[in-house]
Structures are given as C-alpha cells and as structure tokens.
Amino acid sequence: MSDFNDLLKIIKLNDAQYDVAKIEKAFVVAEEAHRGQFRMSGEPYVTHPVSVAMILADLGMDTESIVAALLHDVVDA
C-alpha cells in the first residue's frame, strides 16, 4: 500500500486534473486480482503495476493512462 500512497503523492504534486476515485478503484481491482501473487523477489505482484503508474504520473500522463498502467497485468491474473 505504501507504493500506492507514493503514487497518490505524485498525482497531487502534478498540476494535471486527475480522477483520484477512478485511480483508487483501479488499484483496488489490481490489488484484488493479484492478491497472493508474488514476484521472484518476494514482493507483492501489484508493486509492478503501481511502479508503472508512478512513472506515467511522473510524466504527467492522464487518468486513463494511469488506470491502464494499474490494470495492465490484471488480464494475466
């Protein structure tokens, strides 16, 4: 969850208008889809989609791009 909080901090620092509720909902869906899955490093699987979303937020991408980043591995779950 701390990674997601870091994402929210980045979003709040940007001047872009974000639909935070939509982003939070996408995170919940991703977290539920990947619950119990771990990377070889032992980290929860959802850390990867959140990291991708953070990169896109740093670049100033829009809500839909951040939501897509959070959900991009859900189809594999």
N, C-alpha and C positions, 0 to 999 in steps of 0.2 A: 504494500500500500504506500510505502514511502516514495517509491518511484512515481506513483500516480500523483502524490502530493507535489513532487518536484515538477511534474507536467503542469499541474494547476498553477504553480508559481510562475512558470514560463509564460503561460497563457495570460495571466494577469499583468505581467510586465509588458506584453505587446500592446500596441495601440489598436490592433485589429479587433473587430467585434466578433466574439465567439459565442456560440450557443453552448454554454457550460453544461446545462442539463443534458443536452444530447451527447456531449463528450463523456459525461459521467455515466450515462446509460450504456454507451458503447463499452466503457471499461467494465461495467458490471457484467455485461454479456460475455466479454472476452475472459474475464476472470472466472466466471462460472464454467465456460466451455473448456478452460484449461486447468480447472481445479484438479489437483492430484497429479499433474504432469510436471516433470522437472527436466531441466537441461542436464547435459552430462556434467556440468559444473556443480549441480545440486541446486541451482537457483530455480525458483518457480518459473514455468514456461512463459507466463504472462509478462515477465520482465522484458522480453524481446519486443513484443508489440508496443509496450509503453515506451521503450527506448526509441523505437522508430517514430512514434508520435511526438516525442520530445524533439527529435531532430527536425521534424516538419514544423513544429511550433516555433523552434528557433529560427527557421527560415521564413516565418510569417505566413505559412500556409493557412488556408481557411478551415472552418469547422469540418466540412465534408472530408477533406484530406486527412485531418487528424482522426476522425471517426474511422475512415478506411484503414489507416495505419493500425488502430487498435483492433480492428476486426479481421485483418488480412490473413491471419492463421486460423480463424475460427472454422473455416470450411475443412481444415485438416484435422480438427479436434475429434 
